Amino acid sequence: MGYLYAHGFCYRCHQPFAFNPYLVPSLTIDGEKRPFCQLCIDAVNPTRIRNGLEPIVPLPGAYEPQEC
């Protein structure tokens, strides 16, 4: 048994963080999946709500290792 965990940089703040590559909130930009850290999701949600959009709610386990 093993675990899957990715390390990368948040597309918004450029800080390194660890995440589950299948569940992390992301956008596809120029054909590449760009992940977003929890701090940036928390930062943009108030603006989304003010603009009438649903907040981004990361899937359970988005920032946890996935058992393989």
KOLMIMAR-502569 format. One line per 8 residues: number of its first residue (from 1); their letters; for each residue x, y, z of C-alpha. Coordinates in Angstrom, 3 decimals. Example, Ala and Ser with C-alpha at 12.3 -4.5 7.8 and 13.67 -1.06 7.14 Angstrom:
% residues 2
1) AS) 12.300/-4.500/7.800 | 13.670/-1.060/7.140
% end
This chain:
% residues 68
1) MGYLYAHG) 0.000/0.000/0.000 | 1.168/3.514/-0.702 | 0.032/7.113/-0.755 | -0.222/9.714/-3.502 | 0.626/13.294/-2.603 | 1.708/16.064/-4.972 | 3.832/19.101/-4.186 | 3.534/22.210/-6.294
9) FCYRCHQP) 3.023/25.935/-6.305 | -0.294/27.729/-5.914 | -1.195/29.481/-9.153 | -2.415/32.598/-7.312 | 0.142/33.163/-4.523 | 3.034/31.035/-5.880 | 3.653/29.448/-2.455 | 4.566/25.759/-2.338
17) FAFNPYLV) 2.007/23.379/-0.872 | 1.064/19.699/-0.863 | -2.207/18.400/-2.311 | -4.108/15.519/-3.833 | -3.769/16.160/-7.591 | -7.162/14.577/-8.307 | -9.155/16.620/-5.786 | -7.420/19.994/-5.376
25) PSLTIDGE) -9.316/23.053/-6.704 | -7.691/24.010/-9.991 | -8.116/25.676/-13.352 | -6.829/24.422/-16.677 | -4.730/27.216/-18.179 | -2.867/26.744/-21.467 | -3.606/23.016/-21.242 | -2.106/22.606/-17.754
33) KRPFCQLC) -3.980/22.005/-14.510 | -3.069/24.866/-12.113 | -3.754/24.155/-8.397 | -4.883/26.627/-5.745 | -3.998/26.447/-2.040 | -6.581/26.620/0.749 | -5.470/30.132/1.801 | -6.142/31.497/-1.683
41) IDAVNPTR) -9.506/29.725/-1.903 | -10.427/31.343/1.424 | -9.242/34.723/0.114 | -11.300/34.686/-3.108 | -14.546/33.261/-1.718 | -15.822/36.552/-0.184 | -15.434/38.255/-3.576 | -17.171/35.377/-5.340
49) IRNGLEPI) -20.075/35.576/-2.898 | -20.345/39.388/-3.282 | -20.490/38.858/-7.054 | -23.317/36.350/-6.757 | -21.159/33.270/-7.387 | -21.036/30.141/-5.306 | -18.003/29.841/-3.032 | -15.369/27.321/-3.988
57) VPLPGAYE) -15.605/24.383/-1.600 | -12.647/22.018/-1.919 | -13.548/18.344/-2.074 | -12.853/16.328/1.073 | -9.238/15.191/0.998 | -8.079/17.862/-1.472 | -5.117/18.720/0.739 | -4.534/15.227/2.141
65) PQEC) -2.633/12.218/0.748 | -4.670/9.665/-1.186 | -4.250/6.005/-0.340 | -3.267/3.945/-3.407
% end
